Amino acid sequence: MAKIKKGDDIIVRTGKDKGKSGRVTQILKGDKVLVEGINQVKKNQKPNPNAGISGGIIVKDMPINISNIGLYNPETKKADRVGYRFLEDGKKVRYFKSTNEVVDV
């Protein structure tokens, strides 16, 4: 079980986008994640009429290291650390370490 999952709301802790928040769109290999609206770059793209791709400058989300983001805690309105806990029925869940609230319900 990963501490950050697809669809989680996160806040960037370090880097050029520090303080920005977004939603995880994809988990990549090697401890990297794609977050919508975070770590965006402009890329010059050549047109490819066979694939239906028009040319020009496009804005693209690039991967960010998972250590540079934190899970958004709506109670404290900040990034928070995440731990694991087993419920009474044996189910493994994530919880916020600052408030001991369960993330997955």
Phi and psi in degrees as GROMACS dihedral restraints (atoms count N, CA, C in turn):
[ dihedral_restraints ]
;  ai    aj    ak    al  type     phi  dphi    fc
    3     4     5     6     1   -90.4    20    10
    4     5     6     7     1   151.9    20    10
    6     7     8     9     1   -75.7    20    10
    7     8     9    10     1   -28.5    20    10
    9    10    11    12     1  -116.9    20    10
   10    11    12    13     1   130.7    20    10
   12    13    14    15     1  -122.2    20    10
   13    14    15    16     1   165.1    20    10
   15    16    17    18     1   -63.4    20    10
   16    17    18    19     1   132.7    20    10
   18    19    20    21     1    95.0    20    10
   19    20    21    22     1    -7.0    20    10
   21    22    23    24     1   -73.3    20    10
   22    23    24    25     1   145.7    20    10
   24    25    26    27     1   -87.0    20    10
   25    26    27    28     1   130.8    20    10
   27    28    29    30     1  -130.0    20    10
   28    29    30    31     1   166.7    20    10
   30    31    32    33     1  -128.2    20    10
   31    32    33    34     1   137.3    20    10
   33    34    35    36     1   -79.4    20    10
   34    35    36    37     1   129.5    20    10
   36    37    38    39     1   -93.2    20    10
   37    38    39    40     1   -33.3    20    10
   39    40    41    42     1  -139.3    20    10
   40    41    42    43     1   163.7    20    10
   42    43    44    45     1   102.1    20    10
   43    44    45    46     1  -170.2    20    10
   45    46    47    48     1   -69.2    20    10
   46    47    48    49     1   -22.4    20    10
   48    49    50    51     1  -104.2    20    10
   49    50    51    52     1    25.8    20    10
   51    52    53    54     1   -56.2    20    10
   52    53    54    55     1   130.8    20    10
   54    55    56    57     1    93.7    20    10
   55    56    57    58     1   -15.0    20    10
   57    58    59    60     1   -78.6    20    10
   58    59    60    61     1   153.3    20    10
   60    61    62    63     1  -123.7    20    10
   61    62    63    64     1   158.4    20    10
   63    64    65    66     1  -169.4    20    10
   64    65    66    67     1  -174.7    20    10
   66    67    68    69     1  -115.7    20    10
   67    68    69    70     1   136.0    20    10
   69    70    71    72     1   -70.4    20    10
   70    71    72    73     1   125.5    20    10
   72    73    74    75     1  -101.3    20    10
   73    74    75    76     1   -26.5    20    10
   75    76    77    78     1  -158.6    20    10
   76    77    78    79     1   141.7    20    10
   78    79    80    81     1  -101.7    20    10
   79    80    81    82     1   125.9    20    10
   81    82    83    84     1  -106.4    20    10
   82    83    84    85     1   167.5    20    10
   84    85    86    87     1   -68.2    20    10
   85    86    87    88     1   148.5    20    10
   87    88    89    90     1    77.9    20    10
   88    89    90    91     1    37.1    20    10
   90    91    92    93     1    60.7    20    10
   91    92    93    94     1    40.8    20    10
   93    94    95    96     1  -123.2    20    10
   94    95    96    97     1   149.3    20    10
   96    97    98    99     1  -134.5    20    10
   97    98    99   100     1   154.6    20    10
   99   100   101   102     1  -104.8    20    10
  100   101   102   103     1   128.9    20    10
  102   103   104   105     1  -123.8    20    10
  103   104   105   106     1   132.3    20    10
  105   106   107   108     1   -67.5    20    10
  106   107   108   109     1   128.1    20    10
  108   109   110   111     1    83.5    20    10
  109   110   111   112     1     1.3    20    10
  111   112   113   114     1  -115.4    20    10
  112   113   114   115     1   141.0    20    10
  114   115   116   117     1    57.6    20    10
  115   116   117   118     1    50.5    20    10
  117   118   119   120     1   -86.7    20    10
  118   119   120   121     1   143.1    20    10
  120   121   122   123     1  -130.3    20    10
  121   122   123   124     1   156.2    20    10
  123   124   125   126     1   -97.7    20    10
  124   125   126   127     1   135.9    20    10
  126   127   128   129     1  -131.6    20    10
  127   128   129   130     1   133.4    20    10
  129   130   131   132     1   -82.1    20    10
  130   131   132   133     1   125.1    20    10
  132   133   134   135     1  -119.0    20    10
  133   134   135   136     1   130.7    20    10
  135   136   137   138     1   -78.0    20    10
  136   137   138   139     1   145.9    20    10
  138   139   140   141     1   -72.1    20    10
  139   140   141   142     1   143.7    20    10
  141   142   143   144     1  -133.3    20    10
  142   143   144   145     1    95.7    20    10
  144   145   146   147     1   -65.2    20    10
  145   146   147   148     1   -27.7    20    10
  147   148   149   150     1   -66.9    20    10
  148   149   150   151     1   -35.5    20    10
  150   151   152   153     1   -94.6    20    10
  151   152   153   154     1    -3.1    20    10
  153   154   155   156     1    76.8    20    10
  154   155   156   157     1    24.9    20    10
  156   157   158   159     1   -99.9    20    10
  157   158   159   160     1   124.9    20    10
  159   160   161   162     1   -87.9    20    10
  160   161   162   163     1   151.0    20    10
  162   163   164   165     1   -83.7    20    10
  163   164   165   166     1   171.7    20    10
  165   166   167   168     1   132.9    20    10
  166   167   168   169     1  -169.2    20    10
  168   169   170   171     1   -94.5    20    10
  169   170   171   172     1   123.5    20    10
  171   172   173   174     1  -115.4    20    10
  172   173   174   175     1   153.2    20    10
  174   175   176   177     1  -102.3    20    10
  175   176   177   178     1   128.9    20    10
  177   178   179   180     1  -131.4    20    10
  178   179   180   181     1   139.9    20    10
  180   181   182   183     1   -81.5    20    10
  181   182   183   184     1   131.1    20    10
  183   184   185   186     1  -108.2    20    10
  184   185   186   187     1   157.7    20    10
  186   187   188   189     1   -65.3    20    10
  187   188   189   190     1   150.2    20    10
  189   190   191   192     1  -128.1    20    10
  190   191   192   193     1   146.4    20    10
  192   193   194   195     1   -68.6    20    10
  193   194   195   196     1   141.2    20    10
  195   196   197   198     1   -67.3    20    10
  196   197   198   199     1   -20.9    20    10
  198   199   200   201     1   -75.6    20    10
  199   200   201   202     1   -14.1    20    10
  201   202   203   204     1   -94.2    20    10
  202   203   204   205     1     3.6    20    10
  204   205   206   207     1  -124.7    20    10
  205   206   207   208     1   159.0    20    10
  207   208   209   210     1  -135.1    20    10
  208   209   210   211     1   147.7    20    10
  210   211   212   213     1   -68.7    20    10
  211   212   213   214     1   133.8    20    10
  213   214   215   216     1   -76.3    20    10
  214   215   216   217     1   125.6    20    10
  216   217   218   219     1  -100.9    20    10
  217   218   219   220     1   110.4    20    10
  219   220   221   222     1   -66.4    20    10
  220   221   222   223     1   -21.6    20    10
  222   223   224   225     1   -72.3    20    10
  223   224   225   226     1   -44.5    20    10
  225   226   227   228     1   -96.0    20    10
  226   227   228   229     1   -11.4    20    10
  228   229   230   231     1    58.6    20    10
  229   230   231   232     1    37.2    20    10
  231   232   233   234     1  -140.4    20    10
  232   233   234   235     1   172.0    20    10
  234   235   236   237     1   -74.8    20    10
  235   236   237   238     1   144.6    20    10
  237   238   239   240     1  -138.0    20    10
  238   239   240   241     1   154.2    20    10
  240   241   242   243     1   -80.4    20    10
  241   242   243   244     1   154.8    20    10
  243   244   245   246     1  -123.9    20    10
  244   245   246   247     1   140.0    20    10
  246   247   248   249     1  -128.6    20    10
  247   248   249   250     1   178.1    20    10
  249   250   251   252     1  -113.4    20    10
  250   251   252   253     1   150.4    20    10
  252   253   254   255     1  -150.9    20    10
  253   254   255   256     1   149.8    20    10
  255   256   257   258     1  -103.4    20    10
  256   257   258   259     1   131.6    20    10
  258   259   260   261     1   -78.8    20    10
  259   260   261   262     1   176.2    20    10
  261   262   263   264     1   -62.3    20    10
  262   263   264   265     1   -33.0    20    10
  264   265   266   267     1   -82.9    20    10
  265   266   267   268     1     3.9    20    10
  267   268   269   270     1    92.1    20    10
  268   269   270   271     1     2.2    20    10
  270   271   272   273     1   -79.7    20    10
  271   272   273   274     1   135.5    20    10
  273   274   275   276     1   -88.7    20    10
  274   275   276   277     1   126.2    20    10
  276   277   278   279     1  -130.9    20    10
  277   278   279   280     1   161.2    20    10
  279   280   281   282     1   -93.0    20    10
  280   281   282   283     1   149.5    20    10
  282   283   284   285     1  -143.0    20    10
  283   284   285   286     1   152.9    20    10
  285   286   287   288     1   -77.2    20    10
  286   287   288   289     1   131.8    20    10
  288   289   290   291     1   -73.6    20    10
  289   290   291   292     1   -26.2    20    10
  291   292   293   294     1   -78.0    20    10
  292   293   294   295     1   -38.3    20    10
  294   295   296   297     1  -111.7    20    10
  295   296   297   298     1    -4.9    20    10
  297   298   299   300     1    58.9    20    10
  298   299   300   301     1    23.7    20    10
  300   301   302   303     1   -85.2    20    10
  301   302   303   304     1   141.4    20    10
  303   304   305   306     1   -77.7    20    10
  304   305   306   307     1   133.8    20    10
  306   307   308   309     1   -81.9    20    10
  307   308   309   310     1   -50.5    20    10
  309   310   311   312     1   -90.8    20    10
  310   311   312   313     1   121.1    20    10
